Amino acid sequence: MRGMNSGSVDLIYLDPPFNSNANYAAPIGSKAAGAAFKDTWILSDVDVEWINLIEAKHPALYRVLLAAQTDSDKSYLAYMAARLLEMRRILKPTGSIYLHCDPTMSHYLKLVMDAIFGRRNFRNEITWKRNSSHNDSKTFGNVKDTILFYGANINIDAARVPHDAAYIKKFYRHTDGVGLYRADNLTAKGLSGGGYSYDFKGHMGPWRYPEHRMLALEHDGRIHMPKKAGGVPCLKRYLHENKGKPLSNLWLDIPPLQGSSREKTGYPTQKPLALLRRIIAASSNPGDVVLDPFCGCATTLVAADRLQRQWAGIDLSAKAAELVVRRLGEEAPHGKRGRAAALNSLLRNITHRTDIPHRTDIMALKRYNHPDNRKFLYGEQGGHCAGCGEHFEARHLEVDHIIARQKGGTDHIGNLQLLCGSCNRIKGARGMEYLRSKLQIAA
């Protein structure tokens, strides 16, 4: 993500590790055989460096990390925070992000998301029922995942779902040559503002529509006349015109993948295509860019491709690239020739990269100790050393990498600070935590 341009993505869906303290691997012989990931977390030097950077640049986010109960939780949150900060940068201002998690860390991740994307951009905490009830010896059965939704882009109509059979049977009780319909009220009785009074089919109203509109509806066959003598005319509302019921934040209608499911690859934690189709349809448009930075067995990418979105996926396992080509090929037209032609077309359009792309929206980074960087940092720090806090003239302060280059740090201004010569020598390539401990001992 560091190599992606800012504001280049319309929708991000991520299903990262959950801090479950477990290791996952696809079964031998399955489509995803060879894919595996470790979901256990310990504090490491890299974690400490990221925590130092977050402390220096994102104080609200740092306070969330301090709330972690264990070192494992803190390590996991530092891992997630570093990546979510990049996601905020590459997401368009009009874009949306959906973070899939479970109760293990959802409460912490909500605070992390609030700190990074802003509480005012929080839209929903979606509950997805991922399996049926089962017996747990010490708890109520845990059957749900949480999806945190932030952003501004949602298409309510695309997020509607079909009415169930009981609803249709109750309300759509009539039929004609066009189809099933419900008889809806046409009178304006009880409506604020009144209605239109005139005679229609022996009734004076008041009616919801003016007379010319009622006559047009009658001409179009949209008036229902009750069989009972003296019945009041009603409006025919056809079932096929109903867009469905608006979706709530409780998703019970998308079942988890079963062992016999055609789309199941054997990849651990695989999610159903229907879940991703719903999210992508609700928060993006055809041609938009969809990103999954933990793409796994490529479910997001397959769903995005079906819905005519552009897409990109990131994963540590090379198996992800193989699975997306394989799964998209399986969706090709029937017959060997059709599948072969479609697969060849896909291969021409899919790029599998193992390098870090180069951003084209910024000029080449200046060397870390460039005078412009020194001038900017001096003003930002008010002339104080980021270590001991003493005030110095600019010539006595040195540009330092918060995260050392040998540990993944870059020359970007966000990874730079000014230290006095003494603090810089003490710190070396280590983190700020080491420098602070040395300064406290010296004091």
TORKOL-4160 file (C-alpha; in steps of 0.2 Angstrom, whole numbers, padded with zeros to 4 digits, m for minus):
443
<pt num="1" X="0000" Y="0000" Z="0000"/>
<pt num="2" X="0015" Y="0012" Z="0003"/>
<pt num="3" X="0017" Y="0012" Z="m0016"/>
<pt num="4" X="m0001" Y="0016" Z="m0020"/>
<pt num="5" X="m0006" Y="0033" Z="m0025"/>
<pt num="6" X="m0016" Y="0043" Z="m0012"/>
<pt num="7" X="m0035" Y="0044" Z="m0015"/>
<pt num="8" X="m0035" Y="0030" Z="m0028"/>
<pt num="9" X="m0047" Y="0017" Z="m0021"/>
<pt num="10" X="m0066" Y="0019" Z="m0019"/>
<pt num="11" X="m0070" Y="0004" Z="m0008"/>
<pt num="12" X="m0059" Y="m0006" Z="0004"/>
<pt num="13" X="m0065" Y="m0023" Z="0012"/>
<pt num="14" X="m0053" Y="m0032" Z="0024"/>
<pt num="15" X="m0054" Y="m0048" Z="0033"/>
<pt num="16" X="m0038" Y="m0048" Z="0043"/>
<pt num="17" X="m0032" Y="m0060" Z="0056"/>
<pt num="18" X="m0043" Y="m0059" Z="0072"/>
<pt num="19" X="m0030" Y="m0061" Z="0085"/>
<pt num="20" X="m0037" Y="m0078" Z="0088"/>
<pt num="21" X="m0021" Y="m0086" Z="0095"/>
<pt num="22" X="m0022" Y="m0100" Z="0082"/>
<pt num="23" X="m0014" Y="m0105" Z="0066"/>
<pt num="24" X="m0023" Y="m0109" Z="0050"/>
<pt num="25" X="m0019" Y="m0119" Z="0035"/>
<pt num="26" X="m0029" Y="m0126" Z="0020"/>
<pt num="27" X="m0032" Y="m0145" Z="0020"/>
<pt num="28" X="m0020" Y="m0155" Z="0008"/>
<pt num="29" X="m0029" Y="m0158" Z="m0008"/>
<pt num="30" X="m0041" Y="m0143" Z="m0007"/>
<pt num="31" X="m0040" Y="m0129" Z="m0020"/>
<pt num="32" X="m0031" Y="m0118" Z="m0007"/>
<pt num="33" X="m0019" Y="m0131" Z="m0002"/>
<pt num="34" X="m0002" Y="m0122" Z="0003"/>
<pt num="35" X="m0011" Y="m0107" Z="0010"/>
<pt num="36" X="m0008" Y="m0104" Z="0028"/>
<pt num="37" X="m0007" Y="m0090" Z="0041"/>
<pt num="38" X="m0002" Y="m0087" Z="0059"/>
<pt num="39" X="m0014" Y="m0078" Z="0070"/>
<pt num="40" X="m0003" Y="m0076" Z="0086"/>
<pt num="41" X="0005" Y="m0060" Z="0091"/>
<pt num="42" X="0020" Y="m0055" Z="0102"/>
<pt num="43" X="0029" Y="m0038" Z="0104"/>
<pt num="44" X="0044" Y="m0037" Z="0092"/>
<pt num="45" X="0056" Y="m0024" Z="0088"/>
<pt num="46" X="0046" Y="m0019" Z="0072"/>
<pt num="47" X="0030" Y="m0017" Z="0083"/>
<pt num="48" X="0039" Y="m0006" Z="0095"/>
<pt num="49" X="0045" Y="0005" Z="0081"/>
<pt num="50" X="0028" Y="0007" Z="0074"/>
<pt num="51" X="0021" Y="0011" Z="0091"/>
<pt num="52" X="0035" Y="0025" Z="0093"/>
<pt num="53" X="0029" Y="0032" Z="0076"/>
<pt num="54" X="0011" Y="0032" Z="0081"/>
<pt num="55" X="0015" Y="0040" Z="0097"/>
<pt num="56" X="0024" Y="0054" Z="0088"/>
<pt num="57" X="0012" Y="0057" Z="0074"/>
<pt num="58" X="m0005" Y="0051" Z="0080"/>
<pt num="59" X="m0008" Y="0054" Z="0099"/>
<pt num="60" X="m0026" Y="0049" Z="0098"/>
<pt num="61" X="m0022" Y="0033" Z="0091"/>
<pt num="62" X="m0008" Y="0030" Z="0103"/>
<pt num="63" X="m0020" Y="0032" Z="0117"/>
<pt num="64" X="m0030" Y="0017" Z="0110"/>
<pt num="65" X="m0014" Y="0006" Z="0110"/>
<pt num="66" X="m0011" Y="0011" Z="0128"/>
<pt num="67" X="m0028" Y="0003" Z="0132"/>
<pt num="68" X="m0023" Y="m0014" Z="0126"/>
<pt num="69" X="m0024" Y="m0027" Z="0140"/>
<pt num="70" X="m0009" Y="m0038" Z="0135"/>
<pt num="71" X="0007" Y="m0036" Z="0125"/>
<pt num="72" X="m0001" Y="m0048" Z="0112"/>
<pt num="73" X="m0016" Y="m0036" Z="0110"/>
<pt num="74" X="m0005" Y="m0021" Z="0109"/>
<pt num="75" X="0006" Y="m0030" Z="0096"/>
<pt num="76" X="m0010" Y="m0034" Z="0085"/>
<pt num="77" X="m0017" Y="m0017" Z="0086"/>
<pt num="78" X="0000" Y="m0009" Z="0081"/>
<pt num="79" X="0000" Y="m0021" Z="0066"/>
<pt num="80" X="m0017" Y="m0016" Z="0061"/>
<pt num="81" X="m0015" Y="0003" Z="0065"/>
<pt num="82" X="0000" Y="0004" Z="0053"/>
<pt num="83" X="m0010" Y="m0003" Z="0039"/>
<pt num="84" X="m0026" Y="0006" Z="0042"/>
<pt num="85" X="m0016" Y="0022" Z="0042"/>
<pt num="86" X="m0011" Y="0018" Z="0024"/>
<pt num="87" X="m0029" Y="0013" Z="0020"/>
<pt num="88" X="m0035" Y="0030" Z="0025"/>
<pt num="89" X="m0022" Y="0038" Z="0014"/>
<pt num="90" X="m0026" Y="0028" Z="m0002"/>
<pt num="91" X="m0045" Y="0029" Z="0001"/>
<pt num="92" X="m0054" Y="0043" Z="m0009"/>
<pt num="93" X="m0064" Y="0055" Z="0002"/>
<pt num="94" X="m0080" Y="0048" Z="m0006"/>
<pt num="95" X="m0074" Y="0030" Z="m0002"/>
<pt num="96" X="m0080" Y="0017" Z="0011"/>
<pt num="97" X="m0071" Y="0004" Z="0021"/>
<pt num="98" X="m0078" Y="m0012" Z="0029"/>
<pt num="99" X="m0067" Y="m0020" Z="0042"/>
<pt num="100" X="m0072" Y="m0038" Z="0046"/>
<pt num="101" X="m0068" Y="m0045" Z="0063"/>
<pt num="102" X="m0076" Y="m0055" Z="0078"/>
<pt num="103" X="m0078" Y="m0051" Z="0096"/>
<pt num="104" X="m0060" Y="m0055" Z="0101"/>
<pt num="105" X="m0054" Y="m0037" Z="0096"/>
<pt num="106" X="m0069" Y="m0029" Z="0088"/>
<pt num="107" X="m0071" Y="m0016" Z="0103"/>
<pt num="108" X="m0053" Y="m0011" Z="0101"/>
<pt num="109" X="m0054" Y="m0010" Z="0082"/>
<pt num="110" X="m0069" Y="0001" Z="0084"/>
<pt num="111" X="m0058" Y="0013" Z="0094"/>
<pt num="112" X="m0044" Y="0012" Z="0081"/>
<pt num="113" X="m0055" Y="0015" Z="0067"/>
<pt num="114" X="m0063" Y="0030" Z="0076"/>
<pt num="115" X="m0046" Y="0037" Z="0079"/>
<pt num="116" X="m0040" Y="0035" Z="0060"/>
<pt num="117" X="m0056" Y="0038" Z="0050"/>
<pt num="118" X="m0065" Y="0049" Z="0062"/>
<pt num="119" X="m0081" Y="0045" Z="0073"/>
<pt num="120" X="m0092" Y="0056" Z="0062"/>
<pt num="121" X="m0088" Y="0044" Z="0047"/>
<pt num="122" X="m0094" Y="0029" Z="0057"/>
<pt num="123" X="m0110" Y="0022" Z="0048"/>
<pt num="124" X="m0114" Y="0004" Z="0055"/>
<pt num="125" X="m0108" Y="m0010" Z="0065"/>
<pt num="126" X="m0115" Y="m0024" Z="0055"/>
<pt num="127" X="m0118" Y="m0041" Z="0063"/>
<pt num="128" X="m0117" Y="m0056" Z="0051"/>
<pt num="129" X="m0123" Y="m0073" Z="0057"/>
<pt num="130" X="m0109" Y="m0084" Z="0051"/>
<pt num="131" X="m0115" Y="m0101" Z="0058"/>
<pt num="132" X="m0129" Y="m0110" Z="0067"/>
<pt num="133" X="m0131" Y="m0111" Z="0085"/>
<pt num="134" X="m0120" Y="m0123" Z="0094"/>
<pt num="135" X="m0116" Y="m0129" Z="0111"/>
<pt num="136" X="m0101" Y="m0120" Z="0120"/>
<pt num="137" X="m0098" Y="m0127" Z="0138"/>
<pt num="138" X="m0095" Y="m0110" Z="0146"/>
<pt num="139" X="m0103" Y="m0097" Z="0135"/>
<pt num="140" X="m0119" Y="m0094" Z="0124"/>
<pt num="141" X="m0115" Y="m0100" Z="0107"/>
<pt num="142" X="m0104" Y="m0088" Z="0097"/>
<pt num="143" X="m0112" Y="m0087" Z="0080"/>
<pt num="144" X="m0109" Y="m0070" Z="0073"/>
<pt num="145" X="m0095" Y="m0059" Z="0066"/>
<pt num="146" X="m0094" Y="m0040" Z="0066"/>
<pt num="147" X="m0091" Y="m0029" Z="0051"/>
<pt num="148" X="m0087" Y="m0010" Z="0055"/>
<pt num="149" X="m0092" Y="0001" Z="0041"/>
<pt num="150" X="m0085" Y="0019" Z="0039"/>
<pt num="151" X="m0087" Y="0031" Z="0024"/>
<pt num="152" X="m0100" Y="0041" Z="0015"/>
<pt num="153" X="m0105" Y="0030" Z="0000"/>
<pt num="154" X="m0120" Y="0018" Z="0001"/>
<pt num="155" X="m0133" Y="0014" Z="m0012"/>
<pt num="156" X="m0149" Y="0010" Z="m0002"/>
<pt num="157" X="m0158" Y="0002" Z="m0017"/>
<pt num="158" X="m0143" Y="m0009" Z="m0020"/>
<pt num="159" X="m0143" Y="m0015" Z="m0002"/>
<pt num="160" X="m0161" Y="m0020" Z="m0003"/>
<pt num="161" X="m0166" Y="m0039" Z="m0001"/>
<pt num="162" X="m0181" Y="m0048" Z="m0008"/>
<pt num="163" X="m0196" Y="m0050" Z="0003"/>
<pt num="164" X="m0199" Y="m0067" Z="0011"/>
<pt num="165" X="m0213" Y="m0079" Z="0006"/>
<pt num="166" X="m0224" Y="m0075" Z="0021"/>
<pt num="167" X="m0223" Y="m0056" Z="0017"/>
<pt num="168" X="m0228" Y="m0059" Z="m0001"/>
<pt num="169" X="m0242" Y="m0071" Z="0004"/>
<pt num="170" X="m0249" Y="m0059" Z="0017"/>
<pt num="171" X="m0249" Y="m0043" Z="0006"/>
<pt num="172" X="m0249" Y="m0048" Z="m0013"/>
<pt num="173" X="m0265" Y="m0057" Z="m0014"/>
<pt num="174" X="m0271" Y="m0052" Z="m0031"/>
<pt num="175" X="m0265" Y="m0056" Z="m0048"/>
<pt num="176" X="m0269" Y="m0051" Z="m0066"/>
<pt num="177" X="m0261" Y="m0053" Z="m0083"/>
<pt num="178" X="m0246" Y="m0043" Z="m0077"/>
<pt num="179" X="m0242" Y="m0052" Z="m0061"/>
<pt num="180" X="m0245" Y="m0052" Z="m0042"/>
<pt num="181" X="m0250" Y="m0036" Z="m0035"/>
<pt num="182" X="m0256" Y="m0028" Z="m0018"/>
<pt num="183" X="m0272" Y="m0017" Z="m0018"/>
<pt num="184" X="m0265" Y="0000" Z="m0010"/>
<pt num="185" X="m0276" Y="0014" Z="m0004"/>
<pt num="186" X="m0280" Y="0028" Z="m0016"/>
<pt num="187" X="m0290" Y="0040" Z="m0004"/>
<pt num="188" X="m0282" Y="0055" Z="0005"/>
<pt num="189" X="m0292" Y="0053" Z="0021"/>
<pt num="190" X="m0282" Y="0057" Z="0036"/>
<pt num="191" X="m0267" Y="0064" Z="0025"/>
<pt num="192" X="m0261" Y="0081" Z="0030"/>
<pt num="193" X="m0264" Y="0094" Z="0016"/>
<pt num="194" X="m0280" Y="0085" Z="0011"/>
<pt num="195" X="m0283" Y="0078" Z="m0007"/>
<pt num="196" X="m0293" Y="0080" Z="m0023"/>
<pt num="197" X="m0312" Y="0079" Z="m0022"/>
<pt num="198" X="m0321" Y="0073" Z="m0038"/>
<pt num="199" X="m0332" Y="0058" Z="m0042"/>
<pt num="200" X="m0323" Y="0042" Z="m0047"/>
<pt num="201" X="m0332" Y="0026" Z="m0049"/>
<pt num="202" X="m0346" Y="0032" Z="m0039"/>
<pt num="203" X="m0335" Y="0039" Z="m0024"/>
<pt num="204" X="m0331" Y="0057" Z="m0021"/>
<pt num="205" X="m0315" Y="0054" Z="m0013"/>
<pt num="206" X="m0305" Y="0064" Z="m0007"/>
<pt num="207" X="m0292" Y="0056" Z="m0018"/>
<pt num="208" X="m0273" Y="0056" Z="m0018"/>
<pt num="209" X="m0271" Y="0061" Z="m0036"/>
<pt num="210" X="m0279" Y="0074" Z="m0047"/>
<pt num="211" X="m0293" Y="0067" Z="m0059"/>
<pt num="212" X="m0282" Y="0067" Z="m0074"/>
<pt num="213" X="m0269" Y="0056" Z="m0065"/>
<pt num="214" X="m0283" Y="0044" Z="m0060"/>
<pt num="215" X="m0290" Y="0042" Z="m0077"/>
<pt num="216" X="m0272" Y="0039" Z="m0084"/>
<pt num="217" X="m0270" Y="0025" Z="m0070"/>
<pt num="218" X="m0287" Y="0018" Z="m0076"/>
<pt num="219" X="m0281" Y="0018" Z="m0094"/>
<pt num="220" X="m0265" Y="0009" Z="m0089"/>
<pt num="221" X="m0274" Y="m0005" Z="m0080"/>
<pt num="222" X="m0268" Y="0001" Z="m0063"/>
<pt num="223" X="m0285" Y="0002" Z="m0054"/>
<pt num="224" X="m0291" Y="m0012" Z="m0044"/>
<pt num="225" X="m0310" Y="m0013" Z="m0041"/>
<pt num="226" X="m0315" Y="m0024" Z="m0026"/>
<pt num="227" X="m0328" Y="m0037" Z="m0030"/>
<pt num="228" X="m0338" Y="m0032" Z="m0016"/>
<pt num="229" X="m0352" Y="m0020" Z="m0021"/>
<pt num="230" X="m0348" Y="m0002" Z="m0017"/>
<pt num="231" X="m0330" Y="m0006" Z="m0014"/>
<pt num="232" X="m0317" Y="0009" Z="m0015"/>
<pt num="233" X="m0305" Y="0008" Z="m0030"/>
<pt num="234" X="m0287" Y="0004" Z="m0025"/>
<pt num="235" X="m0270" Y="0006" Z="m0034"/>
<pt num="236" X="m0262" Y="m0010" Z="m0041"/>
<pt num="237" X="m0244" Y="m0011" Z="m0034"/>
<pt num="238" X="m0235" Y="m0025" Z="m0043"/>
<pt num="239" X="m0223" Y="m0037" Z="m0034"/>
<pt num="240" X="m0210" Y="m0036" Z="m0048"/>
<pt num="241" X="m0209" Y="m0017" Z="m0046"/>
<pt num="242" X="m0205" Y="m0018" Z="m0028"/>
<pt num="243" X="m0187" Y="m0015" Z="m0025"/>
<pt num="244" X="m0187" Y="m0026" Z="m0009"/>
<pt num="245" X="m0185" Y="m0022" Z="0009"/>
<pt num="246" X="m0171" Y="m0010" Z="0015"/>
<pt num="247" X="m0157" Y="m0019" Z="0023"/>
<pt num="248" X="m0154" Y="m0018" Z="0042"/>
<pt num="249" X="m0137" Y="m0020" Z="0051"/>
<pt num="250" X="m0142" Y="m0038" Z="0056"/>
<pt num="251" X="m0138" Y="m0050" Z="0042"/>
<pt num="252" X="m0146" Y="m0067" Z="0044"/>
<pt num="253" X="m0149" Y="m0071" Z="0026"/>
<pt num="254" X="m0132" Y="m0076" Z="0020"/>
<pt num="255" X="m0127" Y="m0093" Z="0026"/>
<pt num="256" X="m0109" Y="m0098" Z="0029"/>
<pt num="257" X="m0100" Y="m0110" Z="0016"/>
<pt num="258" X="m0104" Y="m0128" Z="0019"/>
<pt num="259" X="m0092" Y="m0142" Z="0014"/>
<pt num="260" X="m0102" Y="m0146" Z="m0001"/>
<pt num="261" X="m0103" Y="m0128" Z="m0008"/>
<pt num="262" X="m0096" Y="m0126" Z="m0026"/>
<pt num="263" X="m0087" Y="m0110" Z="m0021"/>
<pt num="264" X="m0078" Y="m0118" Z="m0006"/>
<pt num="265" X="m0059" Y="m0118" Z="m0009"/>
<pt num="266" X="m0053" Y="m0125" Z="0008"/>
<pt num="267" X="m0045" Y="m0109" Z="0012"/>
<pt num="268" X="m0047" Y="m0106" Z="0031"/>
<pt num="269" X="m0059" Y="m0091" Z="0036"/>
<pt num="270" X="m0066" Y="m0091" Z="0018"/>
<pt num="271" X="m0081" Y="m0080" Z="0017"/>
<pt num="272" X="m0096" Y="m0082" Z="0005"/>
<pt num="273" X="m0097" Y="m0073" Z="m0012"/>
<pt num="274" X="m0115" Y="m0067" Z="m0007"/>
<pt num="275" X="m0108" Y="m0057" Z="0007"/>
<pt num="276" X="m0095" Y="m0048" Z="m0003"/>
<pt num="277" X="m0107" Y="m0045" Z="m0017"/>
<pt num="278" X="m0119" Y="m0036" Z="m0005"/>
<pt num="279" X="m0105" Y="m0025" Z="0001"/>
<pt num="280" X="m0098" Y="m0021" Z="m0016"/>
<pt num="281" X="m0115" Y="m0017" Z="m0023"/>
<pt num="282" X="m0120" Y="m0006" Z="m0009"/>
<pt num="283" X="m0104" Y="0005" Z="m0008"/>
<pt num="284" X="m0097" Y="0006" Z="m0026"/>
<pt num="285" X="m0102" Y="0008" Z="m0044"/>
<pt num="286" X="m0096" Y="m0001" Z="m0060"/>
<pt num="287" X="m0079" Y="0004" Z="m0064"/>
<pt num="288" X="m0074" Y="0009" Z="m0046"/>
<pt num="289" X="m0058" Y="0002" Z="m0038"/>
<pt num="290" X="m0060" Y="m0011" Z="m0025"/>
<pt num="291" X="m0046" Y="m0016" Z="m0014"/>
<pt num="292" X="m0044" Y="m0031" Z="m0002"/>
<pt num="293" X="m0027" Y="m0030" Z="0007"/>
<pt num="294" X="m0029" Y="m0047" Z="0015"/>
<pt num="295" X="m0037" Y="m0055" Z="0000"/>
<pt num="296" X="m0033" Y="m0073" Z="0004"/>
<pt num="297" X="m0043" Y="m0085" Z="m0008"/>
<pt num="298" X="m0049" Y="m0069" Z="m0018"/>
<pt num="299" X="m0067" Y="m0069" Z="m0014"/>
<pt num="300" X="m0068" Y="m0050" Z="m0014"/>
<pt num="301" X="m0059" Y="m0050" Z="m0031"/>
<pt num="302" X="m0070" Y="m0062" Z="m0039"/>
<pt num="303" X="m0086" Y="m0053" Z="m0032"/>
<pt num="304" X="m0079" Y="m0037" Z="m0038"/>
<pt num="305" X="m0075" Y="m0044" Z="m0056"/>
<pt num="306" X="m0093" Y="m0051" Z="m0057"/>
<pt num="307" X="m0100" Y="m0033" Z="m0053"/>
<pt num="308" X="m0089" Y="m0025" Z="m0066"/>
<pt num="309" X="m0077" Y="m0016" Z="m0054"/>
<pt num="310" X="m0059" Y="m0014" Z="m0055"/>
<pt num="311" X="m0050" Y="m0023" Z="m0041"/>
<pt num="312" X="m0033" Y="m0026" Z="m0033"/>
<pt num="313" X="m0028" Y="m0038" Z="m0019"/>
<pt num="314" X="m0014" Y="m0040" Z="m0008"/>
<pt num="315" X="m0008" Y="m0056" Z="0002"/>
<pt num="316" X="0008" Y="m0063" Z="0009"/>
<pt num="317" X="0004" Y="m0080" Z="0001"/>
<pt num="318" X="0007" Y="m0082" Z="m0018"/>
<pt num="319" X="m0007" Y="m0094" Z="m0017"/>
<pt num="320" X="m0019" Y="m0079" Z="m0018"/>
<pt num="321" X="m0014" Y="m0075" Z="m0036"/>
<pt num="322" X="m0016" Y="m0093" Z="m0041"/>
<pt num="323" X="m0033" Y="m0094" Z="m0033"/>
<pt num="324" X="m0040" Y="m0078" Z="m0041"/>
<pt num="325" X="m0035" Y="m0083" Z="m0059"/>
<pt num="326" X="m0042" Y="m0101" Z="m0055"/>
<pt num="327" X="m0059" Y="m0095" Z="m0048"/>
<pt num="328" X="m0062" Y="m0082" Z="m0061"/>
<pt num="329" X="m0058" Y="m0095" Z="m0074"/>
<pt num="330" X="m0071" Y="m0106" Z="m0067"/>
<pt num="331" X="m0084" Y="m0092" Z="m0069"/>
<pt num="332" X="m0080" Y="m0092" Z="m0088"/>
<pt num="333" X="m0093" Y="m0098" Z="m0101"/>
<pt num="334" X="m0097" Y="m0116" Z="m0102"/>
<pt num="335" X="m0087" Y="m0128" Z="m0113"/>
<pt num="336" X="m0068" Y="m0130" Z="m0115"/>
<pt num="337" X="m0066" Y="m0117" Z="m0129"/>
<pt num="338" X="m0076" Y="m0104" Z="m0120"/>
<pt num="339" X="m0067" Y="m0106" Z="m0103"/>
<pt num="340" X="m0050" Y="m0106" Z="m0112"/>
<pt num="341" X="m0053" Y="m0090" Z="m0121"/>
<pt num="342" X="m0060" Y="m0082" Z="m0106"/>
<pt num="343" X="m0045" Y="m0088" Z="m0096"/>
<pt num="344" X="m0033" Y="m0081" Z="m0109"/>
<pt num="345" X="m0041" Y="m0064" Z="m0108"/>
<pt num="346" X="m0041" Y="m0064" Z="m0089"/>
<pt num="347" X="m0022" Y="m0068" Z="m0089"/>
<pt num="348" X="m0019" Y="m0053" Z="m0101"/>
<pt num="349" X="m0028" Y="m0042" Z="m0089"/>
<pt num="350" X="m0022" Y="m0048" Z="m0072"/>
<pt num="351" X="m0005" Y="m0042" Z="m0066"/>
<pt num="352" X="0003" Y="m0052" Z="m0052"/>
<pt num="353" X="0016" Y="m0041" Z="m0044"/>
<pt num="354" X="0029" Y="m0046" Z="m0031"/>
<pt num="355" X="0037" Y="m0029" Z="m0030"/>
<pt num="356" X="0031" Y="m0013" Z="m0022"/>
<pt num="357" X="0024" Y="m0001" Z="m0034"/>
<pt num="358" X="0030" Y="0017" Z="m0036"/>
<pt num="359" X="0018" Y="0031" Z="m0033"/>
<pt num="360" X="0015" Y="0043" Z="m0047"/>
<pt num="361" X="0006" Y="0056" Z="m0037"/>
<pt num="362" X="0022" Y="0063" Z="m0028"/>
<pt num="363" X="0039" Y="0068" Z="m0034"/>
<pt num="364" X="0054" Y="0058" Z="m0029"/>
<pt num="365" X="0057" Y="0059" Z="m0010"/>
<pt num="366" X="0071" Y="0071" Z="m0005"/>
<pt num="367" X="0086" Y="0063" Z="0005"/>
<pt num="368" X="0081" Y="0062" Z="0023"/>
<pt num="369" X="0093" Y="0076" Z="0029"/>
<pt num="370" X="0088" Y="0088" Z="0015"/>
<pt num="371" X="0088" Y="0107" Z="0021"/>
<pt num="372" X="0069" Y="0108" Z="0017"/>
<pt num="373" X="0065" Y="0093" Z="0029"/>
<pt num="374" X="0076" Y="0101" Z="0042"/>
<pt num="375" X="0067" Y="0117" Z="0041"/>
<pt num="376" X="0050" Y="0109" Z="0041"/>
<pt num="377" X="0054" Y="0098" Z="0056"/>
<pt num="378" X="0061" Y="0113" Z="0066"/>
<pt num="379" X="0045" Y="0122" Z="0064"/>
<pt num="380" X="0035" Y="0107" Z="0068"/>
<pt num="381" X="0044" Y="0103" Z="0084"/>
<pt num="382" X="0047" Y="0121" Z="0089"/>
<pt num="383" X="0065" Y="0119" Z="0089"/>
<pt num="384" X="0065" Y="0106" Z="0103"/>
<pt num="385" X="0074" Y="0089" Z="0102"/>
<pt num="386" X="0061" Y="0075" Z="0100"/>
<pt num="387" X="0071" Y="0065" Z="0113"/>
<pt num="388" X="0077" Y="0076" Z="0128"/>
<pt num="389" X="0065" Y="0090" Z="0124"/>
<pt num="390" X="0078" Y="0103" Z="0126"/>
<pt num="391" X="0078" Y="0119" Z="0114"/>
<pt num="392" X="0092" Y="0120" Z="0102"/>
<pt num="393" X="0097" Y="0131" Z="0087"/>
<pt num="394" X="0093" Y="0122" Z="0070"/>
<pt num="395" X="0112" Y="0119" Z="0067"/>
<pt num="396" X="0113" Y="0108" Z="0083"/>
<pt num="397" X="0098" Y="0097" Z="0078"/>
<pt num="398" X="0100" Y="0082" Z="0067"/>
<pt num="399" X="0087" Y="0073" Z="0056"/>
<pt num="400" X="0083" Y="0056" Z="0062"/>
<pt num="401" X="0073" Y="0041" Z="0056"/>
<pt num="402" X="0059" Y="0037" Z="0068"/>
<pt num="403" X="0059" Y="0019" Z="0061"/>
<pt num="404" X="0076" Y="0015" Z="0055"/>
<pt num="405" X="0078" Y="0011" Z="0036"/>
<pt num="406" X="0085" Y="m0006" Z="0040"/>
<pt num="407" X="0069" Y="m0010" Z="0049"/>
<pt num="408" X="0057" Y="m0004" Z="0035"/>
<pt num="409" X="0057" Y="0015" Z="0038"/>
<pt num="410" X="0057" Y="0027" Z="0023"/>
<pt num="411" X="0064" Y="0045" Z="0020"/>
<pt num="412" X="0046" Y="0051" Z="0020"/>
<pt num="413" X="0044" Y="0067" Z="0031"/>
<pt num="414" X="0031" Y="0057" Z="0042"/>
<pt num="415" X="0045" Y="0045" Z="0047"/>
<pt num="416" X="0058" Y="0059" Z="0052"/>
<pt num="417" X="0061" Y="0069" Z="0067"/>
<pt num="418" X="0075" Y="0081" Z="0074"/>
<pt num="419" X="0086" Y="0075" Z="0088"/>
<pt num="420" X="0101" Y="0084" Z="0097"/>
<pt num="421" X="0118" Y="0076" Z="0093"/>
<pt num="422" X="0118" Y="0067" Z="0110"/>
<pt num="423" X="0101" Y="0059" Z="0109"/>
<pt num="424" X="0104" Y="0054" Z="0091"/>
<pt num="425" X="0120" Y="0045" Z="0096"/>
<pt num="426" X="0112" Y="0036" Z="0110"/>
<pt num="427" X="0097" Y="0031" Z="0100"/>
<pt num="428" X="0107" Y="0025" Z="0085"/>
<pt num="429" X="0096" Y="0013" Z="0074"/>
<pt num="430" X="0085" Y="0008" Z="0089"/>
<pt num="431" X="0068" Y="0015" Z="0094"/>
<pt num="432" X="0063" Y="0030" Z="0104"/>
<pt num="433" X="0058" Y="0018" Z="0118"/>
<pt num="434" X="0077" Y="0014" Z="0120"/>
<pt num="435" X="0082" Y="0032" Z="0120"/>
<pt num="436" X="0069" Y="0037" Z="0133"/>
<pt num="437" X="0074" Y="0023" Z="0145"/>
<pt num="438" X="0092" Y="0029" Z="0143"/>
<pt num="439" X="0087" Y="0047" Z="0147"/>
<pt num="440" X="0077" Y="0042" Z="0162"/>
<pt num="441" X="0092" Y="0032" Z="0169"/>
<pt num="442" X="0104" Y="0047" Z="0166"/>
<pt num="443" X="0091" Y="0058" Z="0175"/>
